Amino acid sequence: MSFGEVVHYVTQTAGWPAPVRSIASLLPPFHCPDRSSNKHLANASSSTFSEPLVSREVPAPGSYTAKDFQVLIHSTASGLIALAELPHYGGERSTVPLWSQLLHALLNTLSPDVLILEDAPFVMPRAQNVANQPSNLIDGHATLIAAHGIFSTPRTHSGSSRTSSRNEEDKDESMYSADSDSCDGSGSVDSLDLPLQAHMLPGRGRCLSAVLPVLLVADSNNIIPLLCSTLYQRHVWGIRQPVVGLCCSRTGTTAMAIFGWLDSDQSEEGCMPTAHLALAADDRLDPLMGVFDFTDTRSSISLAQFVLGLRTHFQDIKGAISIEAVDSLTPLHWRSDLPDFETQLEGRLDERVASWTYQVHVQTSSSEASSSPTPRTPSPLLDTALVSYETTSSPLLHTIVEDEEVHGANVGLPQETRVTMVKGRGRGSHPRSSKNSSKRTSPSSQPSAEVRSSTSSRAPSPYPNSQFAALPDTGLKDGLTISNWLFERHAFTVGRIPMFSEELANTTGINAMVEIYDQMTTFTWSESIKNMLLNTEVDSFVLDIRAELCDTNGGPNSQPSIIDVPSSEDAEFISSRISILLHAVKGARQCDDIAKSHGANEADRRHEWNALLLNFFQPVLGQRDVLLERQLNLPRNLAADDSSFATRARVIVNAYDYLCSTQFNSLVPATDTSGSWEQAMVALQQATQFSVDLGQRCMKGNFVEVVARHSSLDPGTGKCDAILVIPCAGVATAMLQRISGVDEQENFLKSFMLIQGPKPEKSDSNAVENSSQIGKTIGHRQKTTSGGSLQVPSSSRISESDRNKLHNPFLYHPDGNQATQKKETILPKNVSCDEPSGKDLLLPVLLAEYKKRDESAISTAMNQMKTYLISAITFLSELGITDQPVFGLVVNGTLGAITMGWKTNSQIYIMERNVRHYDIRDPHQALQFVSILPRLARHGHSLRRLLEKQLAIIDVNKLTSKPWSKLSQRQEDERLVAAKRTELEQAVARDCR
């Protein structure tokens, strides 16, 4: 599909078209360092500049140069080169977390009030020929936008200005929008009186802010419409400055500058001005032509100089902004979701507008109730089928960046918004206030199985994992809940509380696991660490953060002095990368500032967390790896396989009640300073309530039916935001050699391996297709008690606030408690590094789930993490590895909590209460967090050694007979249903004879 753009291919530096010649003159030549090669890239602290950096002071605002970011530039190149050497393991690796951190740092120098949005949806421009525009064209997706924001001011008695800069706006977070520059807000803030054509970010409701981009970053599928939308938006504002964009591959390392402008002689009403785009005709590396490569430090330095040179351009855009100009100019109907009715509909205006209004009502209601991440507004001109822009893009887009391959709508992308109907958390959906978010998880939000299957004659479709995790937890009632899911997989949640009972401690392994947890997560500040950090070269851009770090003297949550400090090897490893950590801290703070004014989505923080994981777990070929956005197999419902489970259920629940009681009694309220006593008390109340819930179910005599219904609705896979793994080269291949038949081998890989490829499993496709129907039925909760059953007074139920205490790992911090840590065993430097094959087995070490800062999302994130941990633990158990922990990272904005799970005596335990959490806005807490990652790598290698001992005795035939995954259980159920159907048909045929 064409937007009528005219592309100018430039072959030489003097050939840039006149409208963009001035901005193109900022493109610098190659930087010439002392060294002529990049062979020393592994040393991230070494300088690449001809003159050494000796400054110990932060440069004045506006005076930054590329050398103020030299360490980050060098480490980015080093990280990307290392990433390219690693196997894909099921999908192309996203490079965005590494190079976006560099761009984010550079863009923050443009202006004190620069607004940086990451992974932001934008409104697509209207096609030049509306008749050829695909119906319900979905919104585009920008990787990064640097912009100036205009915000409403709080209403005052004297009547204030209608606009203000970000540092003057109302700090009430209730007014923010997660994905848009318009949102619902409080009545004390005046709306901006602007037409929708003045906005390029999608949204609805009261308009409280507007975003005018200055630098645009997107992949080859989105950069052209993004530039065109920005040009048309600027036309509405009367801004004539050219648009600057960078086309950056999500899975590659190249970046190409593109400049755009509009014809000035097409301003009459109803006529779309022609968009002109200028870019290099050759994609060979040449900074003077706007072609850069992040893996080449000379090229990256030139890119940094170009971005830093946009300060004046930013101020020009900011100075040209005027709301009065918007009102005075001729309207331009450029948005694809708001066509010009009068000129396009001819005599069918009433009919088409009525149809469009109905579509808006239906699809908006559905999007509010579901987690579908496809942002869209139906067009009154078009039909209802959704079309992605990528499917209609011109050949030009695929020549901009040579390594941007698109094998499918969502391959290589970390976000779900590139497909029409996908699973996910709805990052690109229409904006919602935090109040609306909490309403979605109200107790009335679970649709009944009957309603969910009303549109199909087949069995109810399983839930996507993200929707399942958001369901209200009503305990062991008959409905689908996380408590039932855990119970039916022999899993308990516990607190980080050592128990006085030695017998129970040995049975559960809790005391030993608490000790392991403390060994892994505790940290003590020391003068030696301080001196090491002070003597390490860091970027001058983050000198102030380092000074803050070294002045903390251990921070507010320092542990007792009896805990050993990190090993010298770990300390040296971390100090060599400390500049990366300081940039992450600064980036997290700036994202937090932006969230208070404009709102935030999950991607605003995930890149900072991913950058820390990638740099401090440090993927090494054959030794350790970090995989992003991967599908995991979830475990089968054990209760559905066990005919005797109903008779043992009361015993299991009573054991859990005793466990919670013992943990509660092991705490002394007078000496407990972390709040774990209060959480333990609520956990005990919940365990008691479980006994009541189970008693009701037994009285009704429907235990088997309830479990079967749960099993039919259980999710089969879940998308994990990040997973730290240890590759075991050739292990999967060795297993496959014991399986005959190609089909059997493929099915084994699909149903047994924990980590799947980037695409969802087929078994969950129905859940994706029916997510809209699930959303429509929100509010119709399944009835779980009959008229004659025992009714429990509502006052005896666990209150929502108390239940939140169980699901919130950030509620208390345990570091006031005594803890001990033994000296760690340092991993030998000569650890063997096997060459990975295409069938490596990946051992999970840590799994991560990210959410933007929103208390209402914490329980959902925790529920998702429980499913991931139990999947990983079950997978290890199938390999003969038990009594070993797997760790989890639950992120809520800048806060990250470390959870843990393990399996002992056929029982799984998830430690989610009284755990440590870290705020990466605080450099000391960020340092504490990254100190965990080298320890996790050593723990992962110990898992690999255990697996090597098990390989000789693993019975592959037993593994294939009944694999652990839900996918395998679903296949078994389908075969059973097919067999019964065949048997019934044969019986009918015999009766007819």
N, C-alpha and C positions, 0 to 999 in steps of 0.2 A: 504494500500500500504506500502510495506517495503522498506526502504533505505539500507537494509543489515546490520542494526545496531545489535550489540550484547549487551544484557542487563545483567548486573551483579547485582543481589539483595544481599545486604549486611545485615547480621543479627546481627553483633556486631561491636563495635568500632575498634577492631583490624582486622576486616575482609575487610577493604578497599583494592582494588587491588593496586599493587605496583606503577603503573604509576600515581595514584592520591593520594597516601597515604600522601604525603607531604602537598598538598593543603587541604586534608580532616582533617589534624591535626589542622587546624585553627578553626574547629568546637568546640565551648566551651560548657561546661556543663551548667546546669541551674544556673542562678544567684540566690543567696539566700539573699533576702532583710530582713529587720527587721520583716516585717509583713508576715504572712503566707497565706494570702488570698488577694483577689482583691476586697473586699467589699467596699473599699473606693475609687474606681476608679472614682467616680463622682468629686472628688476634684483633678482637673488636675494639680494644682500647688504643691501638696504634693510630697515629695521625696520618691522614692522607693529604695534608696541606703542606705547601712549600715552607710556610713559617709555622713554628710550633705555637700552640695555644698555651699561653702562660697566665691568662686572666683568671683571677679567683673571684671575680665579681660578675653579677648578672648584668648584661648590657642594658642600656636604657631602652625603653619602649620605642620601637620604630627604627632602631639601629642594628637589628639582628642581621647577620650574614650567614652564609651556608656553613662557615666554620664553627658557628655556635651549635651546630647539629651534627658535627663530624662523626661522633661515636655512634649515634643512632643511624646515620647513613651507612656507616661501615657494617654495623651489626645487622641491618636490614638486608644488605647485599649478601652477607655471610649466611644468614638464616634462609634466604630464598635459594641460594645455591645448594645448601644442604638439603632443603626440602625437595628439590628437583631430583636428587639422587635416590629418594625413597620410593618403594613400590606404592602403587595406588591403593591396593587392598579394597577393591570394590568400587572405586569412584575417583575421579580426578580431585586432587587436593586444592582447596581454596588457599590462595596466597594473600587474600585481602587482609587478614589479621596482622600480617607483617608490614606490608607497604602502606596500609591505611594509617597505622600508628605514626609513620613518618609524615604523611600528608597532614594528619590531624595536628601534629606539633607545629608544622610550618604555617598552617592556616591560622592558628591561634595568634600569630604575631601580626596579622593584617590590621586588626582593630581591637580595642578593648571590648567592644560589644559585638564581635563577630558571632554569628549563630551557625554552628556546625551540626548538620543532621546526617546520620548514617542509615543506610538501607531504608530510604524514604520513598514512599509511593508518590507519583505525580500524575496530574491530569494530562492525558494525551491530547494533542491538538486535533482539531477537526480536519478531515481530509479535504484536499482542494476540490474534489468532486464528491459531494456527500452521497451520491447514489452508489459509489464504490466503497464507501466506508463499511467495514464489518460491523455486524450488529453487536451492540453491547460491548464495544471495545474495552478491554480491561485497562486499568491504569498501568502506567509504566513504573519502572523501579530504578531509582538512582542509588548508586553505591555510596556517594557522599555529596553533600551540598554545603558549600560555604556561602552564607547569605547575611543580609542585614534584616533584622526583624523589627516590625512596628507593632507596638502593643497598646491596648487600651489602658487608659488611666483610671484609677478608682474615682468614683463620683464624689465631688466636693461641693460644699455649699456655694462657693464663689464661682464654680464652673471652670474647670481646668482645660488645658489643651487636649485635643482629641487623640494625640499620639505622644509617645515617649519612647525613649530608648530602653533597652532591656534592664539596665541597672536602676530604672526609675519605676518599673511596673509593679503591680500588686504581687506580693510573694505568696499569696494563697494558692496552694497547689491544686485546689479544687477547680481552678480555671484552666488547667492545662489540657492539651489534647495530645494523645499519644502519637498520632500519625498525620496531623493536619495543622494548618494554620487558622482553622476556625473551630470553635468548640463551644460547648455549653459552659456557662460560668455563673457566678453569683450575681444577684441583683444589684450589688453595689458597684459594678463595673459597667461602664457604657460600652456598647458595641461600636465597632468601626463601621462607619457608613460608607461601605464600598460595594460595588457590584461583584458578582462572582467571577466575572472576567478578569478582575484584578488579582485573583488568587490562582496559583498553579498547583497547590497541594490539595488533595481531596478532603472533604469534610462536610459537615452539616451543622445546623443549629446556629446559635449566635456567633457572630464574627468578632472575636476578641483580639486577633493578631493577623498579621500578614507577613509573608516571607518573600523577599526579593533576592534571588540568587546572584552571586558574584562569580563563583567558580563552581563548575559542574563536573562531577566524576561519575561515569557509568560505563558499562560494558558495551560491546559493539551492537547489541540488540536494543539498547535503550538510549544511546547517546544522541542519535539524530532527533527522535521526537522530543527528548529532554531539551535540547538546544532550541528547537522550534517553539516549544511551549514557553520557554523563557523569553525568547524574542517577542512573541505575541503578548506576553504579560507586560513586558517593558513598554511595548507600544501603547498598551492601555494606560500606563503610568506616564507616558510622555517622555520616556527615557530613551535616548538615542545611542548610548554607548554600546560598543560591540559586546557580544557574549563570548566568554572563554570557557572551553570545556576540555577535559582530559578523558580520552577513551582508554580505559585500563581493563585488561583481561582479569576476570575473577580467578582464573586458574593459571595465569601466566605472569610475566614480569614486565611486559612492555607497556608504555604509555605514549599516546599520541595527542598532541595539542590540536584542537579544532576551534576556529574562530568563526563567529556568525554575525550577520547583520541583516536588516530588512531594507527593501526598496523604500525610498522616501516619497515616491510619486503615486502610491496606491493607498490613500487614506480615506477615500470616499466610503460611505456607509455600505455595508454588505459585501465589500470586496476585501479578500484576504491578501495582505501584502506578501510579496514573494520573499521567502527566506533564502539567504545565501550562506553557504558554508565553505570555508577555505581550510585545506589541510595538505600535508605533504603528499606528493604523488608517489613517493617511494617510501617503503616502510623500513629502509635501512637506518640503523642507528645514527642519528645526527641531531644533536640538541639545537643547532641553528635552524633546523627545519621542524622542530617540535616533536622529534621522535626520541624517546628516552627508554632506558632499560634500568630497572631497579637493581639488577645484579651487577651492573658496572658502576663502580663508585664514582668514576669521573662523570658519567652520565647523570647519576643521581645528584651529584653536587650541582651540576648545571640545572637540573630540574628544581632543586631547592632554591637556587638563585632566581629562577624564573618566578616561582610561587611567591617568594619574598618580595619580588619586584612589583607585585600586584597591589601593594598598599595604596598607592595613589589611585589606582583604578577603583579600589574599594571605596575610597573617600569620594571619588567622583560620582559613583552610583548612589552612595548615601546622601550626598548633597543635592542630587537631582530629584529625590523623592518628595512628592507633594500630593497630598490627597485632593487638594483643590484642582490640580491638573487632571486627575482622573475624572472629575465631574465635568470638566470643560471640554474634554476631547470627544470626538465622534466614537460611539461604541464600536467595539470590534468583537464579534461573536466567534471566538477562536476555539473554545473548549468543545471537545468531542461529546461531553455529556450534557451540554447545554447549547444545542444548535439554534440558529436563528429561525424561529417558528414562521414568521411572516413570509420570509423569502423562500423557504424550502417546502412548506406544507401546502402551498397554493390554496385550493378550496376545501381541504380536508382538515383544517385546523382543529375544530371541535372534536372530531372523531379521534384523531391521533393523540391529542393532548389527554383525552379521557383514557385512552388505552395506556399512555405513558404513566399517568397518575396511578392507575391500577398496578402497573408493574413496579413502580417505586414503592407502593404500599406493601406489596407481597414480598419483594426482594429485600427491602429494608427491614421488615419484621423478621424475616428469616435470618438475615445477617446479624441482627442484634442477639438472637437466641443461639446461634451456632458459632463455631470457632473457624468458619471458613475464612481463609485469609485473602480471598480475591476481592480487592476493592473495586467497586463498579457502581455506576448509576445508569439504569437503562435509558436508552435514547428514545425519544418520542417518534423518531423517524424510522426506526429499525425494528427487526425481529428480535427474538429473545435469546438466540444462541450466543454464547460467549466466545470471543475470538481473542487470542493472544496476538500482540503486535508482531512477535517473532515469526509467526506463521505466515505473515504477509510482508515481511521486510524485503527491501530491495537488495540486489547483489552487492551494492556499495558497502553495506554494513559488514559484510563478511570479508572485506578487503582491508578494513581499517586496522585490525590487529590479527596477525597471522596465526596466533595460537589459540584463538577463541573458537573452539569446535562445539557445535551444538548437536548432540545426538538425540536429544529429546528436550521437552519443555523445561525440565528441571535438572538436567545433568550438569554437574559441576557447580551448582548454585547452592549456597548455604541457606537460602531463604525459600520458603514454600510458595511465595507469591508469583513465581514465574509460570505456574500451571493454572489451569482453569479451575479444577476442583481438587483440592489436596487436603491432607491432614495437616494439623498444626495449630498454633496458638493464636493465629489471626493477627500477625504483626502488621499487615498492610490493610487491615479492615478499616471501616469508617471509625472516626474517633468516638470514644466513649469516656465518660467521666468515671472516676473511681467509684462513685456511688452506683453507677450502672453495673460496674464489674462485680460489686458485691451482691447485687441482686441476682446475677446469673448463677450464683452458688447457693441460693437460698434453698431451704428444705423442699420447696415445691418444684424444684427444677428438674427432677428426674422423670423422664417420660416412661410410660408403661410399656412393657414388651408388646402388649396387644396393639397399642397405638402405633408403635414403631413398625410393626409388621403389617399394618392395615392396608398398605398400598401394594403388598406383594403376597403371593400365595406361598412363598417359601418361608423358611424359618427366619426368626428375627436376625437381623444383621448384627455382628459384633460391634462394639464401640471402638472408635479410634482411642488410642491410649490417652491423648491429651484431653479428650472429652470425658473419658472415664475418670481420670484423676481429678476433674473438677466437680464430680458429683458429690453431694453432701454425704458425710459419713454419719449414718444413723446407727452405727454399731452392727450387731449381728441380727438385725431385723431381716425380713425376708428379701428386701430389695437389694439391688446391686450396690455394694459399698466397698471401700478399700479395706475395711475391717473384715468383711466376708472374704475378700480376695486373699488377704493374708492368712486368715484362718484356714481356708481350703488348700493352702500350700504349706501348712505346718510352719508358719512364721509368726514370731512375737516381736513387738517393739519394746525396747528397754531403755533405761537411762544409763548414763556413764556413772554408775554408782557401785563401788565394790561392796560385796555382801559379807556379813558376819558369819553366815552359815557356810562352813567349809564344804559340807556335802553338796549343797545346792550350787555353790561356786564351781565345784568340780564337774557336776552334771551339766551345767550350762556353759562353762568356760568364761563366764563374765569377768571374773577378777583378772584372769590372765589377759583377756582382751582389753580391759581398761588399762592395764600396764603397757600393752603394745601400743594402744592409742596414745598414751602419754609420751612414750618413747618417740612416736612419729610426729607429734604435733607441738610439743613444748619447745621453748626457746628462751635462752638467757642472754641478755646483752652483756658485753664485756668490753674493756678498754682495747683489747687486741683487735676485736672486730671494728671498733670505732677508728683505730689508727689505720687499719687496712682500707677502710672505706675512704678515709681522708686522703690517702696516698694514691688512690685510683683515679685516673683521669676520667672526668665526666663532661658532658656537654655543658657549656656555660648557660644554656637555656634552663637547666635544671639545678644550677648551683644552689639556689635558695632552698630547694627541696632537700638536697643533701645536708645543708647546714641545719635544717630542721630535724632531719633524721639523727644527726650526730649530737644534737643538743637534747635529745629526749631522755637520755640516761636510762633507757629500758622501757619507756612508755608507760601508759596507765595500767596495762595488764601484765606487767612483768612477773615472771614466775620466781619461786624461791631460789635462793642461791645454790641450793643443793642439787639443782638440775644442771647437768653438764651442758656446756656451750656447744654449738655445732662444731664438728670436726674441722681441723685446719684445712683439709681438702675441700670440704663443703664451703667453708668461708672464702677460700680463694676462688672457687668456682663462682660463687654468688657475687663477690666483689668485682670480678672481671666483667660482669654483666649488670652492674648496679645502675648504669646510666639508663638501661632499658626499663628497669624497675621504677626509676624516678620519673621517666616519661609517662609510664602507666599511671603513676600517682597523680601527676599533673593533668593527664587526660581525664582521669576519673573525676577529679574536682571540677574541671571545666564542663564535663558532661552533666554533672550534678547541678551546676549553675544554670545550664541551659534547660534542664528538666523543670526547674522551678518557674521558668518563664514560659517556655513553649511546650513542655511535656517531653516525654522520652519513650522510645520503644526499646525492646530487648537488645537490639543490635547496637545501641549506643554504648552498652557496657560489655557486650560479649567480646568485642575485639580487644579490649584491654585485658580481660581474663584470658582469652585465647593466646594473646601475645605472651603473657606470663607463663602459661603452660608450655608453649612452644619453645621459649627461650630458656626456661629453667628445668623442665624435664628433659629438654634437649634431645630430640629424636636422633638416633644414631643407627645407621643401617645394620639390621640384624640384632640390635640390642634393645632398643626401646623406641616407642613411637607415640605420636599424638594424632588421633583421627577425629575429624570434626563432622558433625551432622551425619551420623550413621544410624541405620536401622538396626535394632536389636531384636532377636527372637525373645519372646516372653515365655514364661514357663507354663506347662500344662496344669490343669486343675486336678490336683491329686485326689481330692475328695470325690470327684466324679468317677475316678478309676477304682475307688475303694468301696466295696459294698458294705464293709464293716465300719465305715467311718461314722455313721450315725450312732452306733452303739458306743463308740469311744469318744464322741464329741464332748460329752459332759466331763469326762476325765481330763481332756486336753484343756478345756476352759478352766476347770478347777486348778490345774497345774499353773496356768497363767496367773490366776488370782493369787495363788500362793507366792509366785515369783514376785509379783508387784508388791505384795504385802511385805515380803522379806526385804526388798529394796527400800521400801518406805521405812521400815523399822531399822534399817542400817544407817539412817541419817539421824543426826541430832539437830533439831531445829535451832537451838541456841547457838550452835557453832557453825551452822550452814550459812555462808555469806553469798552464795551464788544464786539462791532461789530454787535450787534443785528439789528442796523439800516440798515446795508448793506443787511443782510439776509431778513429783512422785505421788503426792496425795491425789491429784486428779487422775493419774494413771491407775491408781488403786480403785478409785470410784468407777472408772470405765471398765476395769476388769470385773468388778461386781455386777455392773450393768450387763456385761456380756452373758453372765450366768442367767440373768433374768430373761434376756432376749432368746437365748437358746432354749430355756424352759418353755417359753411360749411356742416356739417352733415344734418342739417335741410333743406338746399337748395337741397341736393341730395335726400331727402325723404326716406332715408333708415334707419331711427333711430331704428325701431323695429327689423329689420334684423340684424343690427350691435350688438345690445344688446343680441339678441338670440345667435349670434355667440360667443360673449364673454362668455355667460353663459355656452355654450357647452365646452369651453376650460378652464374655471376657475378650479383651483385646488380644490380638495375636502378635503384633509387633509394636515397637515404640521407637521414636526418633530421639536419640541421645545427642545432646549438643556437643559434647566432647567426651572422648574416652582415651585414657592412657593405657597402653598395652605393651606387653613384652612378646615379640615375635618368636615363635619356635619353628625354625626353618625345617621344612620338609615333613613335619609331623603329620599334617593332614594328608599329604601324599602317601606316606607310609600306611595310613589307615585305609586310604582308597584302594591300595594294592590288595587289601584283604577282602574287597567287595567286588563281586563279579557283576558285570553289566554296567553300561554307561548310564542308563536311566537311574539305576539304583545308586550309583556314585553321585550323580547330580542331586538326587533327592536327599541323600545323606548330608551333603554340604549345605543344602537349603534348610533342612529341618534340624540339624544337629549343631552347626556352628552358631556361636553367639552373635557375631557381627555379620550383618547382611550387606548387600550392595546399597547404592543410594536410592533405589526405587523401592516403594512399599511392596510387601508381599501381596500376591493375588488374593490370598485369603482375607485380606482386609479391604479389598477394593469396594466391596459392597458397603462397608462401613463408611468409606469416603463418599460414595455416591448417595448414601442416605443421610449424610450429615445435615443436609438442609431439612429433610423430613424430621429428624430428631429435634432440630431447633424449633420447628413449628409446633412440636408437641410439648415444649417446655411449659411447665405449669400443671401438667397432668401426671400426677404421681401415682405409682402403682399401689393399690391397696394390699396390705400385707397381713391384716388381721381380720378374721371373720367376726360376725356379730357375737358368737358365743365364746370367743377366746378371752383369756385373761387380759384385762386392761391394766396397764401400769400408769399410775398418776404422773402427770407431766412434771410435777415438781421433783420427781425422783430421777428424771433423765439428766444426763450430762448437759450442762448449758453450753451454748455456742462459744461463749467466751472462755469457759474452762477447756472445751475441746481444742480451741485454738492454742492453748498453752502446750498441748501435746504435740501439735504440728508446727510449732514455731521454734526453730533451733536458735533464733537470734534473741529470744526472750531474756535469757540469762547468760552470763559468762562465767565459766567455772574456775578461772585462774586464781581465785582467792583460796582455793583448796590446796592442800598439800599434795604433791605429786613427786614421784621419783623417776629418774631416767638413767638407765644403765648406759655405759659407754657403748657406742655403736661399732659394729664391725664394718670397716671400710671396704668397699668393693675393690678387689685387686684391679690394677690398671691393665693387666694382661688377660682380661676376660675374653674368651673366644668370641669372635663375631662371625657367625655362619652366614653365608650368602643366602638371602631369602629366595624362596621359590614362589611360584604362583599359588601354591597351596599351603602357605604357612598357617599354623594354628596360632591364634592371638590370645594371650592370657590377659584378662582384665585386671587392672590395678586400681584405677580411679575412674569414676563416671561422673559427668557434670550435667547439671540442668540449670539453665539461666532464665531468670525472669527480671523484668524491669522492677524498679522500686515501687512496690505496691503490696501492702500487708494482706490484701485479699487474695493475692496470688501465691502466698507462702505455702499454704496447705496444699495447693495444686502441685507446686514444685516438689514438695516433700512426698506426696503420693506418687508422682512420677519417679522420683528417686528410689522409693521403695520397690517399685516394679523393676527398675534397672538393677538394683543391688541383688534382689532375689534371683533375677535371671542369671547374673554373673556368678553368684554363689552356687546355683543349681548346676550351671555349666561346669564349673570346677569340680563339683561333687561327682558328676558323671565321669570325670577323668580321674577320680580317685583322690582328689585334693579336698580335704575337709580340715576343720579347726584352723583355718587360715583366713585372715580378714581381707575383705574388699572394701575400698573406701569410696565415699561419695562427696561431691562438692555441690552444695545447693546455694545458688546465687540469687540474691534479691537486690538488684541495683549494684551498689558498691560493696555490699556485705556478702561474704561467702562463708558458709558453715561446713565443717568437715564432719560427715557422718561415717558410719562403718557397719558392716554386716559380716556374719560368719555362720557356719553350720557345724553343730556339735550334736552327736547322738540323734541324727535324723531330724533335728529341729533347727530352724533358721532363726537367728536373732538380728534385729536391726537396732543399732544404737543411735537414737535420734534426739535424745534429751540430755541437757547438761553438757553439750558438746561445745568445742571451741569454734569461734567465728572470728573473721577478720574483715576490717574495713580498709580497702585499698586506697582510700583517700588519705589515710594515715601512713606515712612512709615506714614507720616502725612495724605496724601491723602487716603491711605489704611484705616487708622483709621477713616477718615471722611466717607468712604464708609460703613464700617461695622457698624457705629453708626446708619445708616439708617435701618438696618435689624430688630432690636427690635421694632422700631416704626412701621415698616410694619406689624409685628406680631400683634400689638395692633389694627392697622387699619383692619386687617383681622378679628379679633374678633368682631369689630363693624359691619362688613358685615354679620357675622353669626347672630348677634342679629337682624339685619334687616330682614334676611331670616326667622328667627323664627316668626317674626311678620307677614310675608307674607304667611306662610304655611297654615294658616286657610282659606285663600281666593284664593289660587292658584287653577285654574281650570285645572286639569290634562287632561280632554277631549280636551280642547282647545290647550294644548301643544302638544298632540298627533295628532291633526287634521292637523297641518301644522308646524312641527318642524323647528327650525331656521337654521339647518345645510344644507350645500351644498349636503351632502349625501342624505338627505331627498328630496331635490329638484330634484336631479338626479333620484331618485326612482320614483318620481311623473312624470317626463318626460318620463321615460321608460314605465310606465303604460299607459300614454297618447298615446305614439307611438304604443304600443301593441293594444290599443283599436281602434285606427284609422286603423291599419292593419287588424284587425278582421272585422271592418266595411267595408273596401274595399273588402276583400275576400268574404264577404257575398253579396255585391253588384254585384261582378263579377259572383258569383254563380247564383244569380237571373237572370242575363242577359243571362246566358247560358241555362236556362230552356226553 
